[in-house]
Amino acid sequence: MKKVMLMAAAILFSAVTVFAANPTTGKVAVDTTKKAKPVKVQYTCTMHPEVLSDKPGKCPKCGMTLVKKADTKKKPAEKMKM
């Protein structure tokens, strides 16, 4: 009886996996309704990092051209191979 139940579970699992795939492309169906957030670009002065702007221009303190602000989010550190 255990073998029959195990075989039935394996067949059911296989059937679910096959029918979950998109028949036109063969890829697994993925919910694509989520939209990516647009990246907000900020500009800053190299001499005065506290000056922030949403558009390029000149620094109000020194008149230097504002540059794109570097991404402040750090990427996860990769494990070192030994």
C-alpha positions in Angstrom: 0.0 0.0 0.0 2.9 2.4 0.8 4.4 1.8 -2.7 1.1 2.6 -4.4 0.7 5.8 -2.4 4.3 6.8 -3.1 3.9 6.1 -6.9 0.6 8.1 -6.9 2.3 11.1 -5.2 5.2 10.9 -7.7 2.8 10.9 -10.6 0.8 13.7 -9.2 3.9 15.8 -8.6 5.1 15.1 -12.2 1.7 16.1 -13.6 1.6 19.3 -11.6 5.1 20.2 -12.8 4.2 19.6 -16.5 1.0 21.6 -16.4 2.6 24.5 -14.5 4.8 25.1 -17.5 3.6 27.4 -20.2 2.7 25.2 -23.2 3.7 27.8 -25.8 7.2 28.5 -24.6 7.9 25.5 -22.3 8.9 27.9 -19.5 7.4 28.0 -16.1 4.6 30.6 -15.7 5.8 33.7 -13.9 3.7 36.6 -12.5 4.9 39.6 -14.5 2.4 42.1 -13.1 5.0 43.6 -10.8 6.7 46.6 -12.4 10.3 47.7 -11.6 10.7 51.0 -9.8 12.4 53.7 -12.0 15.8 54.4 -10.8 16.0 57.9 -9.2 19.1 59.7 -10.2 20.6 62.3 -8.0 23.3 64.8 -8.7 25.8 66.1 -6.2 28.8 68.3 -6.0 32.2 66.6 -5.6 33.3 69.3 -3.1 30.0 69.6 -1.2 28.4 66.1 -1.0 25.5 67.5 1.1 24.3 69.3 -2.0 21.8 67.1 -3.8 19.7 67.8 -6.9 17.3 65.8 -9.1 18.7 67.3 -12.3 22.2 68.3 -13.5 23.4 71.8 -13.0 25.8 73.9 -10.9 26.6 73.8 -7.2 25.0 76.7 -5.4 28.0 77.0 -3.0 31.0 76.8 -5.4 29.6 76.8 -9.0 31.1 73.4 -9.9 29.2 71.1 -12.2 27.1 68.5 -10.4 27.8 64.9 -11.1 25.7 61.7 -10.8 25.7 60.5 -7.2 27.3 57.0 -6.8 25.0 54.2 -5.6 25.2 54.2 -1.8 23.7 50.7 -1.5 26.4 48.2 -1.0 26.2 44.9 -2.8 26.4 41.8 -0.6 30.0 40.8 -0.1 31.1 37.6 -1.9 32.6 34.8 0.1 36.3 34.5 -0.3 37.6 31.3 -1.8 40.4 29.7 0.0 
